[in-house]
Structure formats: C-alpha cells, structure tokens
Amino acid sequence: MRRALARLRLPCAQTLVAGCLCTVLAVPPCVAQRYKLEFTFGSPEGEQLELIEHQIDSSRKIQQILRFLEQFPKDKSASYLYEWLQVYYSRSNETDKALLYGEKLLALHPEDFDALYRADQAAGKQGDAAAAAKWHDRLLALCEQIAGKPAPDGEDPKAWAQTQDLVKGLLAQREYDQFTQAIQADAKVKTVLLEKFLKNYPNSPYTDQAWPHLMNAYRTIGDAAKALAAAERMLARHPDDLDALLLSGQIEMERRTNLGKVIATGNRILQTVSSRAQPNGVAAKEWEKRKAYYLGSAYLMVGNAYVNLNNFEQADRALRQSLPYMKDRGQVEAAVLFYLGWANYHMERYAAAADFFRQCTGIAGPYSEQASRNLNSLRVERGVQ
C-alpha cells in the first residue's frame, strides 16, 4: 500500500496560442505497506494481531482491527492498522472512512505523504469544494516541505524517487493553476494576481507569458505608468519583444515627451519584423496577419511622432506606408487618414489633403467629425472641390 497514487495530468500553457499540452506522471499501484505489524507471540496483543494478519475475509478483518484499536489504541502496530483501513476504504471509494482513518494515521505521522495524498484524493471526490481545498492546501504544504529532500531513514529509494516525482508534479500543477487563474481574471484583479505570481515564481516557465498579460491589463485599467514599467521589464528580458516594444512606443507617443524615442522604437519594430522568421507553431497566414499588425502600428507610431515634430514630409512617408495595413480597421484607419490629411495640408498639397479628409469622413467617429470640418475649410479657404 506504499504508493497508492493516481495519475496526475499537468497542463502546460502555450504563449499566445489556445490550448495546452498534458504531461502524465504515472505512479505504480501500491505494493507494500509503509508500516509493519510488531508484536510478541503469546501476548494478548500478539494473539489478536496474528489473527488479524492471517484473516482473509475483509469484513471480519475490519471488525478485528477496530476491536483491537479500541482495546489497545496506543499499540505500536496502530500505524499499520490505520494505514490498512485507509487504503481499503480508498480502494472501495468509501471516502468518509478513508478520511477518518487517514486523519488518525496523520495524527501519528504528520509527514506521511502517501496518507495525506490518499486523503486529498478522497476529499476531492466528496463534492465539498471548501473541504477539498483545505486538504489540498495541506498536501501542497507538505510538498513544499519535502521537495528535493533526501529519502528519510528506512525509506525505499525507488519509492522516494516516485514520491519526489509526484511532489514536483503537484507543485508544478499549483503554479500553472495560479497562472491560469490570474490571466482569466478581469483586468483589475489580473494585475494583483499577476504581480503576486511573478513575485512568488520569479523563475516560472510562465514568466514570459505573464508579462504581456500584466502590461496589457495595466493598459486596460488606464495605468499607463505601470503598463510602461511592465513593458520595460519585459524588454529587459527580451529586448526585441514586439508587443512590449509596441506598447512602450504607444504610451510614449501619448505622453509626447520623448518623440525621438517613439521614432526609434517604431523603427526597431519595423527592423525586427522584417528580419524575424515565421515562429514555430504559427501558421503562415496567422504570421502574415501579425506582421501586418506590427508593421501598420509601427508606421503609424512613427508618422504620428513626425506630425507632432512638424516634420510633415517624414510623417506623410510613414503614414502612407501604414495605410494599407490599417485598411478596414475602423478608427485606426480613420486616424491614419486624418493625419495624412493634416500632413498634406501643411505641405500645401491641398487636393491630396482634401482626398484623405474625404476618405476619413466615411468612417464614423471622432476623426470623421473633425475631418469634415477640415474639408469644409479647404473648400472655403482654398477653393478645393
């Protein structure tokens, strides 16, 4: 009964791709008890334990065990008997009794991983989420305590290696569960959970996935400073991460305090996209779609920065390159058209300016209203038809 452990399925999150992988830790069936019967032949305790040991009828054996434990509750063989009862009731899915005798065994041996694991499995089958969570938290606390530790005296090394594999899997499962819980929360809660996750698991395999979620969550709730800080921490790990570059450039653009950095960031995105090969696991069509998004956004960022620097020639050049990528993207396309109209107006290319403003008026929204006013001004002041 030493290793009566179920199979553990451990999902592994995939960056920006729906779905997960599953790793299965297969654990062998129980083959022997951890504890032994110890008695003196001829003694009252020994006579009963000898009968218990050789009893093959389970119902009678249970009756004899319970009678013995009532008479000799502190006998040194109690551990063996509690273990036998817990394993028996675990196998027969009598979860209440499996928990009862598991608790009694754990009172004698708090670090018995097998007993605690069986109790956790029994609690999980009862449908009481709060009780199951308490048992699982207790199991995980023991996992943290024994993870990576050498085998205790008298423990079979092979059995301990199996225990360590399961401990590692359970802790990894908890890490994954906390990560998925964090990224599935609403934006405000997500920021709290992800900050906690990154603090608790600085070397997690999910760290590179956590940072983009965190910076976008801060962006969603309107905390530009923390969104930018998260993007910069991501860039410290991966200097050419396109999402972090794009977010940091957009925030700097909104601030309009370092337009030179905005242009440099936009150009860096353009260079990175142009030189980057199609990632493994990403379909060609999907990669082309992503490239179009990054290229269009980077050209818009650069063009917008040049508009604010009154360098309208450079603005016109960048925005014209952005426009094909932003086709049919609603207000983003409207923004490109509007700023193209603005740049061409300042370069005294009034007919081109009017054409861009006219296209912009066809996309309902705030840009459309201002473009319409600008178009009317061009007709009145410049005689543009």
VMD Tcl script that draws the C-alpha trace (Angstrom):
set ca {
  {0.00 0.00 0.00}
  {3.01 2.23 -0.09}
  {2.25 4.00 -3.33}
  {-1.50 4.02 -3.96}
  {-1.29 7.14 -6.13}
  {-3.48 8.26 -9.03}
  {-2.32 9.70 -12.32}
  {-1.65 13.40 -12.39}
  {-2.36 15.45 -15.52}
  {-0.23 18.55 -15.74}
  {-1.24 21.11 -18.41}
  {1.34 23.48 -19.80}
  {0.27 26.89 -21.14}
  {1.34 27.98 -24.61}
  {2.30 31.57 -25.40}
  {-0.46 33.35 -27.35}
  {-1.84 30.04 -28.56}
  {-5.04 28.48 -27.26}
  {-4.83 25.03 -25.80}
  {-2.30 23.19 -23.66}
  {-0.05 20.19 -23.51}
  {-0.53 17.49 -20.94}
  {2.19 15.60 -19.10}
  {1.15 12.48 -17.24}
  {3.02 11.24 -14.21}
  {2.24 7.56 -13.99}
  {2.51 6.15 -10.48}
  {2.66 2.42 -9.82}
  {-0.01 0.69 -7.75}
  {0.58 0.12 -4.07}
  {2.81 -2.87 -3.48}
  {3.58 -2.87 0.23}
  {2.68 -1.15 3.45}
  {4.90 1.53 4.90}
  {4.31 0.34 8.48}
  {4.75 -3.14 9.94}
  {2.99 -5.33 12.45}
  {5.12 -5.67 15.57}
  {4.02 -7.95 18.38}
  {5.20 -10.51 20.88}
  {3.92 -14.02 20.27}
  {1.73 -15.24 23.07}
  {0.88 -11.80 24.41}
  {-2.80 -10.67 24.36}
  {-1.95 -8.06 21.72}
  {0.13 -10.56 19.75}
  {-2.62 -13.16 19.64}
  {-5.10 -10.68 18.17}
  {-2.61 -9.20 15.69}
  {-1.64 -12.64 14.48}
  {-5.29 -13.41 13.79}
  {-5.69 -10.06 12.00}
  {-2.63 -10.71 9.88}
  {-3.94 -14.05 8.62}
  {-7.60 -13.04 8.19}
  {-8.63 -13.06 4.52}
  {-12.27 -12.02 4.94}
  {-12.22 -8.20 4.74}
  {-15.35 -7.63 6.82}
  {-14.11 -9.81 9.66}
  {-10.64 -8.33 9.40}
  {-12.06 -4.81 9.81}
  {-14.08 -5.90 12.85}
  {-10.99 -7.43 14.43}
  {-8.90 -4.33 13.67}
  {-11.47 -1.98 15.20}
  {-11.79 -4.20 18.28}
  {-8.01 -4.23 18.68}
  {-7.70 -0.44 18.31}
  {-10.42 0.07 20.88}
  {-8.57 -2.15 23.36}
  {-5.01 -1.04 22.54}
  {-5.24 2.48 20.99}
  {-1.56 3.22 21.62}
  {-0.10 -0.04 20.42}
  {2.92 0.34 18.16}
  {1.10 -1.55 15.40}
  {-1.68 1.05 15.26}
  {0.06 2.79 12.33}
  {-0.09 -0.40 10.28}
  {-3.76 -0.88 11.06}
  {-4.78 2.71 10.30}
  {-2.89 2.53 7.03}
  {-4.58 -0.74 6.10}
  {-8.01 0.74 6.84}
  {-7.33 3.95 4.87}
  {-6.10 2.07 1.83}
  {-9.00 -0.39 1.98}
  {-11.60 2.39 2.13}
  {-9.78 4.41 -0.53}
  {-9.97 1.45 -2.90}
  {-13.66 0.91 -2.15}
  {-14.41 4.64 -2.58}
  {-15.79 4.99 0.95}
  {-14.36 8.48 1.21}
  {-15.66 9.36 4.69}
  {-13.87 6.39 6.23}
  {-10.78 6.91 4.07}
  {-10.56 10.45 5.50}
  {-11.31 9.28 9.05}
  {-8.50 6.75 9.16}
  {-6.20 8.94 7.13}
  {-6.57 11.65 9.76}
  {-5.84 9.16 12.54}
  {-2.73 7.97 10.70}
  {-1.57 11.54 10.08}
  {-2.02 12.34 13.76}
  {0.71 9.75 14.38}
  {2.79 10.58 11.27}
  {2.15 14.17 10.02}
  {4.74 13.81 7.23}
  {3.30 10.62 5.74}
  {2.92 11.81 2.16}
  {1.05 8.71 0.99}
  {-1.56 9.01 3.73}
  {-2.07 12.69 3.01}
  {-2.28 12.08 -0.74}
  {-4.94 9.40 -0.26}
  {-6.90 11.75 1.99}
  {-6.63 14.52 -0.60}
  {-7.96 12.18 -3.29}
  {-10.85 11.10 -1.08}
  {-11.76 14.69 -0.21}
  {-11.76 15.61 -3.88}
  {-14.44 13.00 -4.58}
  {-16.89 14.25 -1.95}
  {-18.10 17.38 -3.71}
  {-17.30 19.76 -0.84}
  {-15.04 22.32 -2.51}
  {-14.03 24.08 0.70}
  {-13.07 20.85 2.46}
  {-11.25 19.58 -0.62}
  {-9.31 22.86 -0.84}
  {-8.19 22.54 2.79}
  {-6.92 19.03 2.24}
  {-5.17 20.05 -0.96}
  {-3.53 23.05 0.69}
  {-2.32 20.73 3.43}
  {-0.89 18.36 0.81}
  {0.86 21.19 -1.03}
  {2.35 22.48 2.23}
  {3.87 19.04 2.79}
  {5.08 19.01 -0.83}
  {6.96 22.26 -0.20}
  {8.43 20.79 2.97}
  {9.80 17.61 1.41}
  {10.54 18.72 -2.17}
  {14.11 17.89 -3.12}
  {14.87 16.35 0.28}
  {16.80 13.07 0.56}
  {14.92 9.92 1.44}
  {14.16 9.54 5.16}
  {15.88 6.77 7.07}
  {14.36 3.42 6.19}
  {12.56 4.71 3.09}
  {12.95 2.70 -0.10}
  {14.97 4.94 -2.52}
  {12.86 3.95 -5.52}
  {9.64 4.67 -3.66}
  {11.02 8.04 -2.51}
  {12.01 8.90 -6.07}
  {8.40 8.25 -7.10}
  {7.21 10.47 -4.28}
  {9.55 13.24 -5.40}
  {8.24 12.99 -8.97}
  {4.68 13.36 -7.73}
  {5.62 16.23 -5.40}
  {7.26 18.03 -8.30}
  {4.18 17.49 -10.45}
  {1.78 18.71 -7.75}
  {3.78 21.89 -7.18}
  {4.01 22.48 -10.92}
  {0.26 21.99 -11.21}
  {-0.33 24.58 -8.48}
  {1.94 27.03 -10.29}
  {0.03 26.51 -13.53}
  {-3.34 26.82 -11.77}
  {-2.34 30.13 -10.21}
  {-1.10 31.42 -13.55}
  {-4.28 30.48 -15.41}
  {-6.44 31.89 -12.62}
  {-4.57 35.18 -12.92}
  {-4.80 35.57 -16.69}
  {-8.50 34.65 -16.72}
  {-9.45 37.33 -14.18}
  {-10.78 40.77 -15.09}
  {-8.13 43.40 -15.73}
  {-8.01 44.97 -12.25}
  {-7.83 41.64 -10.41}
  {-5.43 40.33 -13.05}
  {-2.84 42.98 -12.17}
  {-2.91 41.97 -8.50}
  {-2.75 38.23 -9.17}
  {0.00 38.50 -11.77}
  {2.17 40.74 -9.59}
  {1.81 38.17 -6.81}
  {2.53 35.31 -9.21}
  {5.70 36.95 -10.55}
  {6.88 37.61 -7.01}
  {6.23 34.03 -5.85}
  {7.58 32.37 -9.01}
  {10.41 34.54 -10.39}
  {11.79 31.62 -12.42}
  {8.46 30.23 -13.61}
  {8.22 28.81 -17.14}
  {5.16 31.05 -17.48}
  {7.01 34.29 -16.71}
  {7.38 35.31 -20.33}
  {3.64 34.82 -20.79}
  {2.77 36.70 -17.60}
  {4.47 39.99 -18.53}
  {2.40 40.68 -21.69}
  {-0.80 39.90 -19.77}
  {0.31 42.24 -16.98}
  {1.24 45.17 -19.19}
  {-1.98 44.88 -21.20}
  {-4.05 44.65 -18.01}
  {-2.49 47.86 -16.70}
  {-3.14 49.42 -20.09}
  {-6.80 48.35 -19.91}
  {-7.39 49.92 -16.49}
  {-5.67 53.14 -17.58}
  {-2.49 52.89 -15.52}
  {-0.03 53.96 -18.21}
  {2.91 54.25 -15.81}
  {2.66 50.65 -14.62}
  {1.90 49.41 -18.12}
  {5.09 51.07 -19.34}
  {7.07 49.69 -16.38}
  {5.81 46.18 -17.16}
  {6.73 46.60 -20.83}
  {10.22 47.75 -19.88}
  {10.68 44.76 -17.57}
  {9.63 42.53 -20.44}
  {12.12 44.26 -22.73}
  {14.86 43.79 -20.14}
  {14.31 40.04 -20.57}
  {13.64 40.10 -24.31}
  {14.83 43.33 -25.98}
  {13.07 42.54 -29.28}
  {9.68 41.53 -27.92}
  {7.30 43.11 -30.41}
  {4.31 43.52 -28.09}
  {6.37 45.22 -25.39}
  {8.06 47.48 -27.94}
  {4.72 48.45 -29.45}
  {3.06 49.16 -26.10}
  {6.00 51.19 -24.79}
  {6.13 53.23 -28.02}
  {2.38 53.91 -27.95}
  {2.49 55.08 -24.33}
  {5.48 57.35 -25.03}
  {3.57 58.70 -28.05}
  {0.58 59.54 -25.89}
  {2.84 61.35 -23.43}
  {4.54 63.30 -26.24}
  {7.59 63.86 -24.04}
  {10.17 61.77 -25.89}
  {9.22 61.69 -29.57}
  {12.74 60.72 -30.59}
  {12.39 57.55 -28.55}
  {8.99 56.89 -30.16}
  {10.53 57.07 -33.63}
  {13.44 54.86 -32.59}
  {11.05 52.29 -31.09}
  {8.89 52.29 -34.22}
  {11.91 51.77 -36.47}
  {13.12 48.99 -34.21}
  {9.78 47.22 -34.61}
  {10.00 47.58 -38.39}
  {13.51 46.13 -38.47}
  {12.62 43.28 -36.11}
  {9.53 42.26 -38.05}
  {11.38 42.37 -41.35}
  {14.17 40.13 -40.10}
  {12.15 37.71 -37.99}
  {11.33 34.28 -39.37}
  {7.92 32.71 -39.03}
  {7.73 31.35 -35.44}
  {7.39 27.62 -34.88}
  {3.81 26.56 -34.31}
  {2.34 29.65 -36.01}
  {0.62 29.15 -39.35}
  {1.87 31.20 -42.29}
  {-1.46 33.00 -42.67}
  {-1.53 33.92 -38.99}
  {2.06 35.14 -39.09}
  {1.31 37.37 -42.08}
  {-1.65 38.80 -40.17}
  {0.54 39.55 -37.14}
  {3.26 41.08 -39.29}
  {0.70 43.38 -40.91}
  {-0.49 44.49 -37.47}
  {3.03 45.24 -36.20}
  {4.12 46.98 -39.40}
  {0.99 49.10 -39.67}
  {1.14 50.08 -36.00}
  {4.85 50.93 -36.15}
  {4.46 53.11 -39.26}
  {1.52 54.88 -37.62}
  {3.55 55.46 -34.47}
  {6.46 56.92 -36.43}
  {4.17 59.03 -38.62}
  {2.30 60.38 -35.62}
  {5.58 61.32 -33.94}
  {6.74 63.20 -37.05}
  {3.41 65.05 -37.20}
  {4.00 66.25 -33.66}
  {7.53 67.31 -34.63}
  {6.09 69.24 -37.61}
  {8.20 67.11 -39.95}
  {5.36 66.59 -42.39}
  {7.41 65.07 -45.22}
  {8.56 62.22 -42.98}
  {5.08 61.95 -41.47}
  {3.49 61.61 -44.91}
  {6.02 58.95 -45.92}
  {5.43 56.81 -42.80}
  {1.65 57.21 -42.75}
  {1.31 56.23 -46.41}
  {3.16 53.02 -45.60}
  {0.87 52.42 -42.63}
  {-2.37 52.91 -44.55}
  {-2.55 49.57 -46.48}
  {-2.04 47.61 -43.26}
  {-4.79 49.56 -41.47}
  {-7.45 49.09 -44.14}
  {-10.85 48.22 -42.64}
  {-9.63 48.70 -39.08}
  {-12.16 51.33 -38.11}
  {-10.84 54.20 -36.04}
  {-7.24 53.16 -36.59}
  {-7.67 53.57 -40.34}
  {-9.53 56.84 -39.67}
  {-6.55 58.12 -37.62}
  {-4.09 57.33 -40.42}
  {-6.28 59.10 -42.99}
  {-6.79 62.10 -40.75}
  {-3.08 62.61 -40.05}
  {-2.28 62.11 -43.72}
  {-4.74 64.90 -44.48}
  {-3.16 67.07 -41.80}
  {0.40 66.46 -43.04}
  {-0.52 67.16 -46.67}
  {-2.39 70.31 -45.69}
  {0.76 71.68 -44.03}
  {2.79 70.75 -47.10}
  {0.22 72.76 -49.14}
  {-0.86 69.68 -51.05}
  {-4.47 70.71 -50.64}
  {-6.05 68.36 -53.15}
  {-4.32 65.36 -51.50}
  {-5.28 66.66 -48.06}
  {-8.92 67.00 -49.14}
  {-8.91 63.47 -50.54}
  {-7.61 61.99 -47.26}
  {-10.06 64.02 -45.19}
  {-12.90 62.92 -47.51}
  {-11.99 59.24 -47.01}
  {-11.84 59.82 -43.27}
  {-15.38 61.23 -43.19}
  {-16.60 57.85 -44.42}
  {-15.57 56.19 -41.13}
  {-17.97 57.30 -38.41}
  {-16.32 58.53 -35.23}
  {-14.41 61.47 -33.72}
  {-11.92 61.68 -36.60}
  {-14.78 61.83 -39.10}
  {-16.28 64.91 -37.48}
  {-13.02 66.87 -37.45}
  {-12.15 65.71 -40.98}
  {-15.50 67.04 -42.20}
  {-14.80 70.43 -40.65}
  {-11.32 70.49 -42.17}
  {-12.76 69.55 -45.56}
  {-15.21 72.42 -45.40}
  {-12.35 74.80 -44.50}
  {-10.38 73.61 -47.53}
  {-13.37 74.31 -49.78}
  {-13.91 77.77 -48.35}
  {-10.32 78.90 -47.85}
  {-8.51 77.08 -50.65}
  {-11.27 76.52 -53.14}
  {-10.68 72.79 -53.18}
  {-13.58 70.89 -54.77}
}
mol new
graphics top color blue
foreach p $ca { graphics top sphere $p radius 0.5 }
foreach p [lrange $ca 0 end-1] q [lrange $ca 1 end] { graphics top cylinder $p $q radius 0.2 }
display resetview
